[in-house]
Amino acid sequence: MSREITHDATGPEIVGEDDIGEKGDIAICMCGLSADYPFCDGSHNATAEEEDGVRYKYEGDDDENPRHEIAEIVFGDED
């Protein structure tokens, strides 16, 4: 199983004392799907039925079926 995740971030997110105080116990998102990244918001629950050997793309705009199988990823030439 693997996921293609698109991020807009260009650097690290610093988790400070204010974040911990505001959120209480915190969990850091490891799936890349959280709308509250870098904090976990439970979005990983959508990955529960992923199959081994299948690559997925999650589209946040489609609430009924946010997961789509990717047949192939093709990278363009760097030239």
NORDA-V836616 format. One record per backbone hydrogen bond with DSSP energy under -1.0 kcal/mol. CO is the residue of the C=O (numbers start at 0). NH is the residue of the N-H. If there is no record, write none. Layout:
co & nh
CO & NH
CO & NH
//
This chain:
co & nh
1 & 55
15 & 19
16 & 20
17 & 21
18 & 22
19 & 23
26 & 39
35 & 38
37 & 28
41 & 44
42 & 45
43 & 46
44 & 47
46 & 49
50 & 53
53 & 1
54 & 69
55 & 3
56 & 67
58 & 61
65 & 58
67 & 56
//
